Amino acid sequence: MSSKDSCRSELRIAVRQLTDRCLYSASKWAAEQLVGIEQDPAKFTPTNTRFQRGSSSIRRKYRTHEIVTTPIAGVSYVATPVMEEDELVDGDFYLLAKSYFDCREYKRAAHVLRDQTGRKSVFLRCYALYLAGEKRKEEEMIELEGPLGKSDAVNGELVPLERELSTLRKNGTIDPFGLYLYGLVLKQKGSENLARTVLLESVNSYPWNWNAWTELRSLCTTVVALNSLNLNSHWMKDFFLASAYQELRMHNDCLSKYEYLLGTFGYSNYIQAQIAKAQYSLREFDQVEAIFEELLRNDPYRVEDMDMYSNVLYAKECFSALSYLAHRAFTIDKYTPESCCIIGNYYSLKGQHEKSVMYFRRALKLNKNYLSAWTLMGHEFVEMKNTPAAVDAYRRAVDIDPCDYRAWYGLGQAYEMMGMHFYALHYFKKSVFLQPSDSRLWIAMAQCYETEQLHMIEEAIKCYKRAANCNDREAIALHQLAKLHSELGRTEEAAFYYKKDLERMESEEREGPSMVEALLYLARYYKLQNKFEEAEVYCTRLLDYTGPERETAKSLLKGMRSNQSSFPSMDVEHFPPMS
């Protein structure tokens, strides 16, 4: 059997098993990968060609090789045995409990299964109790602090669940789903090391539960922690590693892993969305936009990840495209966090910041841990000059994810607005540590060093150099490097950076004060170096301008002509007559 057929067979069983245990998000993920597996062309019929996307530009871009009979993991592959079900043990009580569970009557479902001993029943009972505790915790938080408030409310079911699941694990009577739930409980209680061990046992014994992989990934906050995992060789391991690399900001490794997976899961919308996320982190906005356009053509009712697409359209100031996306999201499902963030970005681009904040608040009422909404709302408060509210929003974001560089950067901006530059510098350093390839962060830190309060020019120069090496799209770093070196009297270095800045402006066909400043400095510099031919080139270009720089250029040319007249050996016929 080929690897594709093996994956397809495993996923079909996994979808049924995960659905039967009410792990619907994991079931959805598995089903999406199932239909993302490339079909055998010989088996295509007119009714199953929906996922034929061989002409996709995205697929051509990232897919560089085919995998036909080689196992996906690229190493010796042993299929994980499929779990045997115990319907006879669980019986009709399980069906009744599952019906109650699907109606969100969690306590009722747990009560029905109180005397059932089958592994499926034990898992569903414990899972129902866990969700009942989560539901009650959310209610207490709203009652005590409001929908967006902080609270010390905890899940009251964690302690008894930990006790029961720990006993089952010691007795060897717990299944992989029970291990997943046990890991979830331990993580919430702060026992991260044990939670990592338990979740590792879960994914090694049943690798198709993406929820377990996701929880395990959240506990691998360093490369060392990731490399310490003793994972079985299974194709799901590649999905996990790609996702973990993305969280650890190893974007090139992440892209390589997803490119590899496309060899089998060539039509997976999930993989394309993850590639877009990695490209977004690398600020390759044109490629991200192309991928999301392709995703919307293939899955027109998709809302998941579309808020990232709206961020790209916002950054590129594509007003009509963002307006269309916002209308589309509003029509499909306006009460999802993603849709609210898309609409919030739309109003932000229009300059209606109060309305934008309203939609970000709505997103957080739907999911108060929705990281993007906290960060974006902080940006809006900065625009509204409401720095205390901005600081609060950014702090909530870093509480949710301490690795969110955008929130740390926002905190730096907010404290800079308040004139607290030492605090701002601290937060800029945190953001640049998390995202060292983003030139904007280096520039923000450099500008902080330049302030009167710090006035650390050498440190600013170092930051601008890093920004220039990180593809400074705003073209700020080179110009600032030239100015700072000029202020420090380092004429040679200043001329070097002015020349590089001028070359960049010429290649991008940009005009403006920066070009005039560069031309004027280089003209004066080469005149002082007695390199009159080079100086004349820059002076001649300045004659095309109408401001005071034109008169300055004339004066420089006249001075050079006068100087050259004192050197008979020099040919000065190339100077044009002064008007």
C-alpha positions as CSV (number, residue, x, y, z in Angstrom):
1,M,0.0,0.0,0.0
2,S,1.4,3.5,-0.9
3,S,1.9,6.1,1.8
4,K,-1.0,8.1,0.5
5,D,-3.4,5.1,0.7
6,S,-2.1,4.4,4.2
7,C,-2.7,8.0,5.4
8,R,-6.1,8.0,3.8
9,S,-7.2,4.8,5.5
10,E,-5.8,6.0,8.9
11,L,-7.5,9.4,8.7
12,R,-10.9,7.9,7.8
13,I,-10.9,5.8,10.9
14,A,-9.5,8.6,13.0
15,V,-12.3,11.0,11.9
16,R,-14.9,8.5,13.1
17,Q,-13.2,7.9,16.4
18,L,-12.6,11.5,17.2
19,T,-16.1,12.4,16.3
20,D,-17.4,9.6,18.5
21,R,-15.5,11.0,21.4
22,C,-16.8,14.6,20.8
23,L,-13.4,15.9,19.9
24,Y,-14.9,17.9,17.0
25,S,-12.1,20.3,16.3
26,A,-9.6,17.4,16.1
27,S,-12.1,15.5,13.9
28,K,-12.5,18.5,11.6
29,W,-8.7,18.9,11.3
30,A,-8.3,15.2,10.4
31,A,-11.1,15.4,7.8
32,E,-9.5,18.4,6.2
33,Q,-6.2,16.6,5.8
34,L,-8.1,13.5,4.5
35,V,-9.6,15.5,1.6
36,G,-6.2,17.2,1.2
37,I,-4.5,14.0,0.1
38,E,-3.8,13.9,-3.6
39,Q,-6.1,11.5,-5.3
40,D,-5.0,8.9,-7.8
41,P,-5.8,10.4,-11.3
42,A,-7.1,7.1,-12.5
43,K,-9.8,7.1,-9.7
44,F,-11.2,10.6,-10.6
45,T,-14.8,10.8,-11.7
46,P,-16.9,13.9,-12.5
47,T,-18.3,13.7,-9.0
48,N,-15.1,13.8,-7.0
49,T,-13.0,16.4,-8.9
50,R,-13.8,19.1,-6.5
51,F,-10.3,19.1,-5.1
52,Q,-8.5,19.0,-8.4
53,R,-6.4,22.1,-8.1
54,G,-3.4,21.1,-10.1
55,S,-3.2,24.5,-11.8
56,S,-2.8,26.3,-8.4
57,S,0.0,28.8,-8.5
58,I,0.5,28.3,-4.8
59,R,0.9,24.5,-5.2
60,R,3.4,25.0,-8.0
61,K,5.4,27.4,-6.0
62,Y,5.9,25.3,-2.9
63,R,5.8,21.8,-4.1
64,T,9.1,20.7,-5.5
65,H,8.9,17.0,-5.3
66,E,6.4,14.1,-5.3
67,I,6.2,11.3,-2.8
68,V,4.7,8.2,-4.2
69,T,5.8,5.2,-2.3
70,T,8.2,6.7,0.2
71,P,6.8,7.1,3.7
72,I,6.0,10.7,4.6
73,A,8.2,10.8,7.6
74,G,11.2,10.0,5.4
75,V,12.3,7.3,7.9
76,S,11.3,3.7,8.7
77,Y,7.5,4.0,9.2
78,V,5.4,1.8,11.4
79,A,1.7,2.4,11.3
80,T,0.1,2.9,14.6
81,P,-2.4,0.2,15.4
82,V,-5.9,1.5,15.2
83,M,-7.7,1.3,18.6
84,E,-10.4,-1.3,19.1
85,E,-13.7,0.2,20.0
86,D,-15.8,-1.2,22.9
87,E,-19.4,-0.4,21.8
88,L,-20.7,-3.5,23.6
89,V,-19.2,-2.3,26.9
90,D,-20.5,1.3,26.5
91,G,-23.9,0.5,25.0
92,D,-26.9,2.7,24.9
93,F,-25.9,4.9,27.9
94,Y,-23.0,6.2,25.9
95,L,-25.3,7.2,23.1
96,L,-27.6,9.1,25.5
97,A,-24.6,10.8,27.2
98,K,-23.2,11.8,23.8
99,S,-26.6,13.4,22.9
100,Y,-26.6,15.4,26.1
101,F,-23.0,16.4,25.5
102,D,-23.8,17.7,22.0
103,C,-26.6,19.7,23.6
104,R,-23.9,21.2,26.0
105,E,-25.6,19.5,29.0
106,Y,-22.2,18.4,30.4
107,K,-23.2,17.6,34.0
108,R,-26.1,15.6,32.7
109,A,-23.9,13.6,30.3
110,A,-21.4,12.9,33.1
111,H,-24.2,11.7,35.4
112,V,-25.5,9.2,32.8
113,L,-22.1,7.6,32.6
114,R,-21.4,7.5,36.3
115,D,-21.5,3.7,36.5
116,Q,-20.0,2.9,33.1
117,T,-16.5,1.4,33.0
118,G,-15.7,1.3,29.3
119,R,-12.8,3.5,28.3
120,K,-14.9,5.6,25.9
121,S,-17.5,6.2,28.7
122,V,-14.8,7.0,31.2
123,F,-13.2,9.5,28.8
124,L,-16.5,11.2,27.9
125,R,-17.6,11.5,31.5
126,C,-14.3,13.1,32.5
127,Y,-14.3,15.3,29.5
128,A,-17.9,16.4,30.2
129,L,-16.9,17.3,33.8
130,Y,-13.9,19.2,32.5
131,L,-16.1,21.3,30.1
132,A,-18.7,21.8,32.8
133,G,-16.0,23.3,35.0
134,E,-14.8,25.5,32.2
135,K,-18.3,26.7,31.5
136,R,-18.8,27.5,35.2
137,K,-15.4,29.3,35.3
138,E,-16.4,31.5,32.4
139,E,-19.7,32.4,34.1
140,E,-17.9,33.3,37.3
141,M,-15.5,35.6,35.5
142,I,-18.4,37.4,33.8
143,E,-20.2,37.7,37.1
144,L,-17.2,39.1,38.9
145,E,-15.3,41.2,36.4
146,G,-17.4,41.4,33.2
147,P,-16.7,39.8,29.9
148,L,-13.2,41.3,29.4
149,G,-12.2,41.5,33.0
150,K,-9.5,39.6,34.9
151,S,-10.5,37.1,37.5
152,D,-9.0,34.4,39.7
153,A,-11.8,32.0,38.9
154,V,-10.6,28.4,38.4
155,N,-12.1,25.2,37.0
156,G,-13.5,23.5,40.1
157,E,-13.3,20.1,38.5
158,L,-9.5,20.0,38.0
159,V,-8.6,18.5,41.4
160,P,-11.0,15.5,41.3
161,L,-10.2,14.9,37.6
162,E,-6.5,15.0,38.3
163,R,-6.9,12.5,41.1
164,E,-9.0,10.1,39.0
165,L,-6.9,10.3,35.8
166,S,-3.7,9.9,37.7
167,T,-5.0,6.7,39.3
168,L,-6.1,5.4,35.9
169,R,-2.7,6.1,34.4
170,K,-0.9,4.3,37.3
171,N,-3.2,1.3,36.9
172,G,-2.6,1.2,33.1
173,T,-6.3,1.5,32.4
174,I,-6.3,4.9,30.7
175,D,-6.5,5.2,26.9
176,P,-4.8,7.9,24.7
177,F,-7.8,10.2,24.9
178,G,-7.7,10.0,28.7
179,L,-4.0,10.8,28.6
180,Y,-4.8,13.9,26.4
181,L,-7.4,15.1,28.9
182,Y,-5.0,14.4,31.8
183,G,-2.3,16.4,30.1
184,L,-4.9,19.3,29.6
185,V,-5.7,19.2,33.3
186,L,-2.1,19.2,34.4
187,K,-1.3,22.1,32.1
188,Q,-4.0,24.2,33.6
189,K,-2.8,23.4,37.1
190,G,0.7,24.5,36.2
191,S,2.4,21.1,36.2
192,E,4.0,21.6,32.8
193,N,6.7,19.0,32.9
194,L,4.4,16.2,33.8
195,A,1.8,17.5,31.3
196,R,4.4,17.3,28.6
197,T,5.3,13.7,29.5
198,V,1.6,12.7,29.6
199,L,0.8,14.4,26.3
200,L,3.8,12.8,24.7
201,E,2.5,9.4,25.8
202,S,-0.9,10.3,24.2
203,V,0.4,11.3,20.8
204,N,2.8,8.3,20.6
205,S,0.0,5.9,21.3
206,Y,-2.6,7.7,19.2
207,P,-1.0,10.2,16.8
208,W,-4.2,11.4,15.0
209,N,-5.5,13.6,17.8
210,W,-4.4,17.1,16.6
211,N,-5.7,18.6,19.9
212,A,-3.1,16.6,21.8
213,W,-0.4,17.8,19.4
214,T,-1.5,21.4,19.8
215,E,-1.4,21.2,23.6
216,L,2.1,19.6,23.5
217,R,3.3,22.3,21.1
218,S,2.2,25.0,23.6
219,L,4.5,23.4,26.2
220,C,7.5,23.4,23.9
221,T,8.5,27.1,24.3
222,T,12.2,26.5,23.5
223,V,14.1,24.6,20.9
224,V,15.7,22.6,23.7
225,A,12.3,21.5,25.0
226,L,11.2,20.5,21.4
227,N,14.3,18.5,20.8
228,S,14.0,16.7,24.1
229,L,10.7,15.0,22.9
230,N,11.1,11.3,22.1
231,L,8.4,11.1,19.3
232,N,7.5,8.0,17.4
233,S,8.2,8.0,13.7
234,H,4.8,8.8,12.2
235,W,3.7,11.3,9.5
236,M,1.8,13.3,12.0
237,K,5.1,14.1,13.6
238,D,5.9,16.3,10.5
239,F,2.7,18.3,11.0
240,F,3.7,18.8,14.6
241,L,7.2,19.9,13.9
242,A,6.1,22.3,11.2
243,S,3.7,23.9,13.6
244,A,6.3,24.0,16.4
245,Y,8.9,25.6,14.2
246,Q,6.4,28.3,13.3
247,E,5.7,29.0,17.0
248,L,9.4,29.1,17.7
249,R,9.9,31.6,14.8
250,M,12.0,29.1,12.8
251,H,10.1,30.2,9.7
252,N,12.4,28.8,7.0
253,D,12.5,25.4,8.7
254,C,8.7,25.6,9.0
255,L,8.3,26.3,5.2
256,S,10.6,23.5,4.3
257,K,8.6,21.0,6.4
258,Y,5.3,22.1,4.9
259,E,6.7,22.0,1.4
260,Y,7.7,18.4,2.2
261,L,4.2,17.6,3.4
262,L,2.7,19.0,0.2
263,G,4.1,16.0,-1.5
264,T,1.3,13.9,-0.1
265,F,-1.2,16.5,1.2
266,G,-1.1,18.5,-2.0
267,Y,-4.6,19.9,-1.7
268,S,-4.6,20.7,2.0
269,N,-6.1,24.1,2.7
270,Y,-4.6,23.9,6.2
271,I,-1.0,23.6,4.9
272,Q,-1.6,26.5,2.5
273,A,-2.8,28.7,5.4
274,Q,0.2,27.7,7.5
275,I,2.5,28.6,4.7
276,A,0.8,32.0,4.5
277,K,1.3,32.5,8.2
278,A,5.0,31.8,7.9
279,Q,5.3,34.1,4.9
280,Y,3.4,36.8,6.9
281,S,6.0,36.5,9.7
282,L,8.7,37.0,7.0
283,R,6.7,40.1,5.7
284,E,6.3,38.6,2.3
285,F,2.9,40.3,1.9
286,D,2.5,39.8,-1.9
287,Q,2.9,36.0,-1.5
288,V,0.6,35.9,1.5
289,E,-2.1,37.8,-0.5
290,A,-1.8,35.3,-3.4
291,I,-2.2,32.3,-1.1
292,F,-5.3,33.7,0.6
293,E,-6.9,34.6,-2.7
294,E,-6.3,31.0,-3.7
295,L,-7.8,29.8,-0.4
296,L,-10.9,31.9,-0.9
297,R,-11.4,30.5,-4.4
298,N,-11.2,27.0,-3.1
299,D,-13.1,27.6,0.1
300,P,-15.3,30.7,-0.4
301,Y,-17.0,30.4,3.1
302,R,-13.8,30.2,5.0
303,V,-13.4,32.6,8.0
304,E,-10.6,30.8,9.8
305,D,-7.2,32.7,9.4
306,M,-8.9,35.4,7.3
307,D,-8.1,38.1,9.9
308,M,-4.5,37.6,9.0
309,Y,-5.4,38.3,5.4
310,S,-7.1,41.5,6.5
311,N,-3.9,42.5,8.3
312,V,-2.0,42.1,5.0
313,L,-4.6,44.2,3.1
314,Y,-4.4,46.8,5.9
315,A,-0.6,47.0,5.7
316,K,-0.8,47.3,1.9
317,E,-3.6,49.9,2.2
318,C,-5.8,47.9,-0.2
319,F,-9.0,49.6,0.8
320,S,-11.3,48.1,-1.8
321,A,-10.1,44.5,-1.2
322,L,-10.4,44.9,2.6
323,S,-13.9,46.4,2.2
324,Y,-14.9,43.4,0.1
325,L,-13.4,41.0,2.6
326,A,-15.2,42.7,5.5
327,H,-18.5,42.5,3.7
328,R,-17.9,38.9,2.9
329,A,-17.1,38.0,6.5
330,F,-20.1,39.9,7.8
331,T,-22.3,38.0,5.4
332,I,-20.9,34.6,6.2
333,D,-20.8,34.8,10.0
334,K,-20.5,38.2,11.7
335,Y,-20.3,36.8,15.2
336,T,-16.8,35.1,15.1
337,P,-13.7,36.7,16.4
338,E,-12.1,36.5,13.0
339,S,-14.9,38.4,11.3
340,C,-14.9,41.1,14.0
341,C,-11.2,41.6,13.6
342,I,-11.6,41.9,9.8
343,I,-14.3,44.5,10.2
344,G,-12.2,46.3,12.9
345,N,-9.3,46.5,10.5
346,Y,-11.7,47.9,7.8
347,Y,-12.8,50.7,10.1
348,S,-9.3,51.4,11.3
349,L,-8.1,51.9,7.7
350,K,-11.0,54.3,7.2
351,G,-9.7,56.2,10.3
352,Q,-12.8,55.4,12.3
353,H,-10.9,54.2,15.4
354,E,-13.8,54.3,17.9
355,K,-15.8,52.0,15.7
356,S,-12.8,49.8,15.1
357,V,-12.3,49.4,18.9
358,M,-16.0,48.4,19.2
359,Y,-15.5,45.5,16.9
360,F,-12.3,44.4,18.6
361,R,-14.2,44.4,21.9
362,R,-16.9,42.3,20.3
363,A,-14.2,39.8,19.2
364,L,-12.9,39.6,22.7
365,K,-16.4,39.1,24.1
366,L,-16.7,36.1,21.8
367,N,-13.2,34.8,22.9
368,K,-11.4,36.8,25.5
369,N,-8.2,35.0,24.8
370,Y,-8.1,36.0,21.1
371,L,-4.6,37.4,21.0
372,S,-4.9,39.3,17.7
373,A,-7.9,41.4,19.0
374,W,-6.0,42.6,22.1
375,T,-3.0,43.6,20.1
376,L,-5.0,45.3,17.3
377,M,-7.2,47.1,19.9
378,G,-4.0,48.4,21.5
379,H,-2.9,49.8,18.2
380,E,-6.2,51.6,17.9
381,F,-5.8,53.1,21.4
382,V,-2.4,54.4,20.4
383,E,-3.9,56.1,17.3
384,M,-6.5,57.6,19.7
385,K,-3.7,58.8,22.0
386,N,-5.3,56.8,24.8
387,T,-2.0,55.4,26.2
388,P,-3.3,53.9,29.5
389,A,-5.9,51.8,27.6
390,A,-3.3,50.9,25.0
391,V,-0.9,49.7,27.7
392,D,-3.7,47.6,29.3
393,A,-4.6,46.0,26.0
394,Y,-1.0,45.1,25.2
395,R,-0.4,43.7,28.6
396,R,-3.4,41.5,28.2
397,A,-1.9,40.3,24.9
398,V,1.5,39.4,26.5
399,D,-0.3,37.7,29.4
400,I,-1.9,35.4,26.8
401,D,1.2,34.9,24.7
402,P,4.6,36.2,26.1
403,C,6.1,35.5,22.6
404,D,3.9,38.0,20.8
405,Y,6.4,40.5,19.6
406,R,3.7,42.9,18.3
407,A,2.4,43.4,21.8
408,W,5.8,44.1,23.2
409,Y,6.5,46.5,20.4
410,G,3.1,48.2,21.1
411,L,4.1,48.6,24.8
412,G,7.3,50.2,23.7
413,Q,5.4,52.7,21.5
414,A,2.9,53.5,24.3
415,Y,5.7,54.2,26.8
416,E,7.6,56.3,24.2
417,M,4.4,58.4,23.8
418,M,4.4,59.0,27.5
419,G,8.1,60.1,27.4
420,M,9.3,57.1,29.4
421,H,12.1,56.1,27.1
422,F,13.9,53.7,29.4
423,Y,10.7,51.6,29.8
424,A,10.1,51.9,26.0
425,L,13.6,50.6,25.3
426,H,13.1,47.6,27.6
427,Y,10.0,46.6,25.6
428,F,11.6,47.3,22.2
429,K,14.4,45.0,23.3
430,K,11.9,42.2,24.1
431,S,10.2,42.6,20.8
432,V,13.4,42.6,18.7
433,F,14.6,39.5,20.6
434,L,11.4,37.7,19.6
435,Q,11.5,38.9,16.0
436,P,15.0,39.9,15.0
437,S,14.3,39.9,11.3
438,D,11.8,42.8,11.4
439,S,13.5,46.1,10.5
440,R,10.7,48.2,12.1
441,L,11.6,47.0,15.5
442,W,15.3,47.8,15.1
443,I,14.4,51.3,13.8
444,A,12.0,51.9,16.8
445,M,14.8,50.9,19.2
446,A,17.3,53.1,17.4
447,Q,15.0,56.1,17.5
448,C,14.6,55.5,21.3
449,Y,18.4,55.5,21.7
450,E,18.4,58.9,19.8
451,T,16.1,60.7,22.3
452,E,17.5,63.4,24.5
453,Q,16.8,61.2,27.6
454,L,19.1,58.4,26.4
455,H,21.3,60.0,23.6
456,M,23.2,56.8,23.0
457,I,24.1,57.5,19.3
458,E,26.5,54.6,18.9
459,E,23.8,52.1,20.0
460,A,21.4,53.8,17.6
461,I,23.9,53.3,14.8
462,K,24.2,49.6,15.6
463,C,20.4,49.3,15.5
464,Y,20.1,51.1,12.2
465,K,22.7,48.8,10.7
466,R,20.7,45.8,11.8
467,A,17.6,47.3,10.3
468,A,19.4,48.0,7.0
469,N,20.4,44.3,6.9
470,C,16.8,43.2,7.5
471,N,15.3,44.5,4.3
472,D,14.2,47.9,5.6
473,R,11.1,48.5,3.4
474,E,10.5,52.0,4.7
475,A,14.0,53.1,3.6
476,I,14.7,54.8,7.0
477,A,17.8,53.1,8.2
478,L,20.3,54.1,5.5
479,H,19.3,57.7,5.6
480,Q,19.5,57.8,9.4
481,L,22.9,56.1,9.3
482,A,24.2,58.8,7.0
483,K,22.8,61.6,9.1
484,L,24.2,60.2,12.4
485,H,27.7,59.7,10.9
486,S,27.5,63.2,9.5
487,E,26.6,64.6,12.9
488,L,29.6,62.7,14.5
489,G,31.9,64.1,11.9
490,R,32.6,60.8,10.2
491,T,32.4,62.2,6.7
492,E,33.6,59.0,4.9
493,E,31.0,56.8,6.5
494,A,28.3,59.4,6.0
495,A,29.2,59.6,2.3
496,F,29.1,55.9,2.0
497,Y,25.5,55.6,3.5
498,Y,24.3,58.7,1.6
499,K,25.5,57.1,-1.6
500,K,23.8,53.7,-0.8
501,D,20.6,55.6,0.1
502,L,20.7,57.5,-3.1
503,E,21.2,54.3,-5.1
504,R,18.2,52.8,-3.4
505,M,16.0,55.8,-4.1
506,E,17.0,55.8,-7.7
507,S,16.2,52.1,-8.1
508,E,12.8,52.7,-6.5
509,E,12.2,55.9,-8.5
510,R,11.6,57.9,-5.4
511,E,12.1,61.7,-5.1
512,G,11.9,64.0,-2.1
513,P,13.9,65.9,0.6
514,S,16.0,62.8,1.3
515,M,17.3,62.7,-2.2
516,V,18.1,66.4,-2.2
517,E,19.9,66.0,1.2
518,A,22.0,63.1,-0.2
519,L,22.9,64.9,-3.4
520,L,24.0,68.0,-1.5
521,Y,26.1,66.2,1.0
522,L,27.8,64.1,-1.7
523,A,28.5,67.2,-3.8
524,R,30.1,68.9,-0.8
525,Y,32.0,65.8,0.3
526,Y,33.6,65.2,-3.1
527,K,34.5,68.9,-3.5
528,L,36.4,68.7,-0.2
529,Q,38.1,65.6,-1.4
530,N,39.1,67.5,-4.6
531,K,37.2,64.9,-6.7
532,F,35.6,67.6,-8.8
533,E,34.2,65.3,-11.5
534,E,32.1,63.4,-9.0
535,A,31.1,66.6,-7.2
536,E,30.0,68.1,-10.5
537,V,27.7,65.1,-11.2
538,Y,25.8,65.7,-8.0
539,C,25.7,69.5,-8.4
540,T,24.3,69.2,-11.9
541,R,21.5,67.0,-10.6
542,L,20.7,69.6,-8.0
543,L,20.2,72.2,-10.7
544,D,17.0,70.3,-11.7
545,Y,15.4,71.4,-8.4
546,T,13.8,74.8,-7.7
547,G,14.5,75.4,-4.0
548,P,17.5,76.9,-2.3
549,E,19.5,73.8,-3.1
550,R,19.7,75.0,-6.7
551,E,21.5,78.2,-5.7
552,T,23.8,76.1,-3.4
553,A,24.7,73.9,-6.3
554,K,25.5,76.9,-8.5
555,S,27.7,78.3,-5.7
556,L,29.5,74.9,-5.4
557,L,30.1,74.7,-9.2
558,K,31.4,78.3,-9.2
559,G,33.8,77.5,-6.4
560,M,35.1,74.3,-8.1
561,R,35.6,76.3,-11.3
562,S,37.6,78.8,-9.4
563,N,39.7,76.2,-7.6
564,Q,40.4,74.3,-10.9
565,S,41.6,77.5,-12.6
566,S,44.5,77.5,-10.2
567,F,45.6,74.1,-11.5
568,P,46.6,74.6,-15.3
569,S,47.1,71.0,-15.8
570,M,43.4,70.2,-15.1
571,D,40.9,70.2,-17.9
572,V,37.9,72.3,-16.8
573,E,36.2,72.6,-20.2
574,H,33.6,70.1,-19.1
575,F,32.0,72.5,-16.6
576,P,28.9,74.2,-18.1
577,P,28.7,78.0,-18.1
578,M,27.0,79.4,-15.0
579,S,23.7,81.0,-15.8
